[in-house]
Amino acid sequence: MFDLEELQLTGAVRLPQLALPLLSAIEAVVCDLPTERAGLRLNGQPGLRRLLDHSSQFGRAACHALGPDAVPVRALLFDKSERTNWALGWHQDRTICVAERIETPGFGPWTNKQGMVHVAPPESILQDMVTLRIHLDAVPETNAPLLVASGSHRLGRIPERQVAAIVEQSQILTCLAERGDVWLYSTLILHASDAATQPMHRRVLQVDYSATALPNDLKWAGI
């Protein structure tokens, strides 16, 4: 499938053409969704979960990284284009999406994003997650590829004041992609994206996976 040692060392691996057999099915699910937002959070989309569960090539890749209990727990659709050509500074993804708010030690602060409940969990939960970026379009240098700071996932939750220095010291991986490629990375890795210099559609279905059950009756919102 892929080298687990490479994932543990760098925090990101490219899976060439992994998505190609399912691209038409994914596009059928997302083709009518609005694209004016920087990122559209997906929940309850008919047919999407079966394309991402443990029996799919995406689910098998997540299970290879996390173990047999890995399931998709959040999905977002990005469509960077000439009309929506944003940039995103260096950051870590620090929140998860849950079904409902249940006050639980170690979880907080709470936020609501596009009508969905999000919360910052303990670091250990984030460390045991991976994210798959499924590329529906090619991403050359000119179309704002994802940038990741190699190895930064091993540093845990990084204080904001330290982010710039860590990026400066890190090897930066430029996540170029062909249509159908998948990038799999540790959810906690530092990453960023510039605005495209030659913008065209850059549709990415981004899916978080976890094999961890949440405590105190908290439930993952899921797909």
C-alpha positions as CSV (number, residue, x, y, z in Angstrom):
1,M,0.0,0.0,0.0
2,F,2.6,2.6,1.2
3,D,5.6,2.7,3.4
4,L,4.5,3.3,7.0
5,E,8.1,4.4,8.0
6,E,7.9,7.2,5.4
7,L,4.6,8.3,6.9
8,Q,6.0,8.3,10.4
9,L,9.1,10.1,9.3
10,T,7.8,12.8,7.0
11,G,4.1,12.8,8.0
12,A,2.9,12.7,4.3
13,V,2.9,10.2,1.5
14,R,1.6,10.4,-2.1
15,L,-0.6,7.6,-3.4
16,P,-0.5,8.0,-7.2
17,Q,-3.8,7.3,-9.0
18,L,-5.4,5.7,-6.0
19,A,-8.7,7.6,-6.6
20,L,-8.9,7.1,-10.3
21,P,-11.4,4.2,-10.3
22,L,-13.8,6.1,-8.1
23,L,-13.5,9.7,-9.5
24,S,-16.7,9.6,-11.6
25,A,-18.7,8.3,-8.6
26,I,-17.3,11.0,-6.3
27,E,-17.9,13.7,-8.9
28,A,-21.5,12.5,-9.3
29,V,-22.0,13.1,-5.5
30,V,-20.4,16.5,-5.4
31,C,-21.2,18.0,-8.8
32,D,-24.2,20.1,-7.6
33,L,-22.7,21.3,-4.4
34,P,-22.0,25.0,-4.0
35,T,-18.4,26.1,-4.5
36,E,-18.5,29.7,-3.4
37,R,-17.0,28.9,0.1
38,A,-13.3,28.3,0.7
39,G,-14.3,24.9,2.1
40,L,-17.7,23.2,2.2
41,R,-18.2,20.8,5.1
42,L,-20.1,17.7,4.0
43,N,-22.4,15.6,6.1
44,G,-25.3,13.4,5.0
45,Q,-24.4,13.4,1.3
46,P,-26.1,10.3,-0.3
47,G,-23.6,7.8,-1.5
48,L,-20.5,9.5,-0.1
49,R,-19.9,7.3,2.9
50,R,-19.8,4.0,0.9
51,L,-17.1,5.5,-1.3
52,L,-15.0,6.3,1.8
53,D,-15.6,3.4,4.2
54,H,-13.2,0.6,5.2
55,S,-14.0,-1.4,2.0
56,S,-12.9,1.4,-0.4
57,Q,-9.3,2.0,-1.4
58,F,-9.4,5.2,0.7
59,G,-10.6,3.3,3.8
60,R,-8.0,0.6,3.2
61,A,-5.2,3.3,3.1
62,A,-6.5,4.8,6.3
63,C,-6.6,1.4,8.0
64,H,-3.1,0.7,6.8
65,A,-2.0,3.8,8.7
66,L,-4.2,3.6,11.8
67,G,-5.4,0.0,12.1
68,P,-8.6,-1.9,11.1
69,D,-11.0,0.3,13.1
70,A,-10.3,3.5,11.0
71,V,-13.5,5.2,9.8
72,P,-14.1,8.5,8.0
73,V,-15.1,11.1,10.5
74,R,-15.2,14.4,8.5
75,A,-15.2,15.5,4.9
76,L,-14.7,18.9,3.2
77,L,-14.8,19.9,-0.4
78,F,-12.5,22.6,-1.7
79,D,-12.7,24.2,-5.1
80,K,-10.0,26.8,-5.6
81,S,-10.6,28.6,-8.9
82,E,-10.2,32.0,-10.5
83,R,-13.3,33.2,-8.6
84,T,-12.3,31.6,-5.3
85,N,-8.5,31.9,-5.2
86,W,-7.7,32.1,-1.5
87,A,-4.4,31.6,0.4
88,L,-4.1,29.8,3.7
89,G,-1.2,30.4,6.2
90,W,0.7,27.8,8.1
91,H,-1.4,26.0,10.6
92,Q,-2.5,22.7,12.2
93,D,-6.0,21.3,12.0
94,R,-6.9,21.2,15.7
95,T,-10.7,20.6,15.8
96,I,-12.9,17.6,15.2
97,C,-16.6,17.4,14.2
98,V,-19.0,15.7,16.6
99,A,-22.7,14.9,16.6
100,E,-23.6,17.1,19.6
101,R,-22.0,19.2,22.3
102,I,-21.4,17.2,25.5
103,E,-19.2,18.9,28.0
104,T,-16.2,16.6,28.5
105,P,-12.9,17.2,30.3
106,G,-10.1,18.0,27.9
107,F,-12.4,19.0,25.1
108,G,-12.8,22.7,24.2
109,P,-13.2,25.4,23.1
110,W,-16.4,24.6,21.1
111,T,-17.4,26.2,17.8
112,N,-20.1,25.9,15.2
113,K,-19.0,25.8,11.6
114,Q,-21.6,25.7,8.8
115,G,-24.1,24.4,11.3
116,M,-21.9,21.5,12.5
117,V,-20.5,21.2,16.1
118,H,-16.7,21.3,16.3
119,V,-14.4,21.1,19.3
120,A,-10.7,21.0,20.0
121,P,-10.0,17.5,21.5
122,P,-7.0,16.3,23.5
123,E,-3.8,16.1,21.5
124,S,-3.8,12.3,21.7
125,I,-6.9,12.1,19.5
126,L,-5.4,14.3,16.8
127,Q,-2.2,12.4,16.8
128,D,-4.1,9.2,16.0
129,M,-5.8,10.7,12.9
130,V,-4.9,10.8,9.2
131,T,-6.2,13.0,6.4
132,L,-6.7,12.0,2.8
133,R,-6.8,14.7,0.1
134,I,-8.5,13.2,-3.0
135,H,-7.6,15.2,-6.1
136,L,-10.4,15.6,-8.6
137,D,-8.2,17.9,-10.7
138,A,-4.5,18.2,-11.4
139,V,-2.4,20.4,-9.1
140,P,0.8,21.6,-10.7
141,E,3.0,24.3,-9.2
142,T,0.9,27.1,-10.6
143,N,-2.4,25.8,-9.1
144,A,-1.7,26.2,-5.3
145,P,-0.5,22.8,-4.2
146,L,-0.6,22.0,-0.5
147,L,2.6,22.7,1.4
148,V,3.5,20.6,4.4
149,A,6.4,21.0,6.9
150,S,8.0,17.5,6.9
151,G,8.1,15.9,10.4
152,S,6.1,18.6,12.1
153,H,3.4,16.1,13.1
154,R,5.8,14.6,15.6
155,L,5.9,17.9,17.6
156,G,2.3,17.6,18.8
157,R,0.1,20.7,19.2
158,I,2.4,23.6,18.3
159,P,1.9,27.0,20.0
160,E,1.1,29.7,17.4
161,R,4.2,31.7,18.4
162,Q,6.5,28.8,17.4
163,V,4.9,28.0,14.0
164,A,7.0,30.4,11.9
165,A,10.3,29.1,13.4
166,I,9.4,25.5,12.9
167,V,8.4,26.1,9.3
168,E,11.7,27.9,8.8
169,Q,13.6,24.9,10.1
170,S,11.6,22.2,8.3
171,Q,11.9,20.7,4.9
172,I,8.9,21.8,2.9
173,L,7.1,19.2,0.8
174,T,5.1,20.6,-2.2
175,C,2.2,18.2,-2.7
176,L,1.9,18.2,-6.5
177,A,-0.8,15.9,-7.8
178,E,-2.3,14.5,-11.0
179,R,-6.1,14.0,-11.3
180,G,-6.8,10.8,-9.3
181,D,-3.8,11.1,-6.9
182,V,-4.3,11.1,-3.2
183,W,-2.1,12.6,-0.5
184,L,-2.3,11.0,2.9
185,Y,-0.9,12.9,5.9
186,S,-0.9,13.0,9.6
187,T,-3.8,15.4,10.6
188,L,-1.6,17.3,13.0
189,I,1.1,18.2,10.4
190,L,1.7,21.9,9.7
191,H,0.4,22.9,6.3
192,A,-0.4,25.9,4.1
193,S,-1.5,26.8,0.6
194,D,-0.7,29.9,-1.5
195,A,-3.1,31.5,-3.9
196,A,-2.8,30.0,-7.4
197,T,-0.6,31.9,-9.8
198,Q,-2.5,30.5,-12.8
199,P,-5.9,29.6,-11.2
200,M,-8.1,26.9,-12.6
201,H,-10.4,24.5,-10.9
202,R,-8.6,22.7,-8.0
203,R,-11.2,20.4,-6.6
204,V,-10.1,18.4,-3.5
205,L,-12.2,16.1,-1.4
206,Q,-10.5,16.1,2.0
207,V,-11.4,13.3,4.4
208,D,-10.3,12.8,8.1
209,Y,-10.1,9.3,9.4
210,S,-9.8,8.1,13.0
211,A,-9.8,4.7,14.8
212,T,-10.4,6.2,18.2
213,A,-13.7,6.0,20.1
214,L,-14.6,9.3,21.8
215,P,-15.3,9.4,25.6
216,N,-18.3,10.4,27.6
217,D,-21.0,9.6,24.9
218,L,-19.4,12.0,22.4
219,K,-19.9,10.7,18.9
220,W,-18.1,11.6,15.7
221,A,-20.4,13.5,13.3
222,G,-19.2,11.3,10.5
223,I,-19.8,11.6,6.8
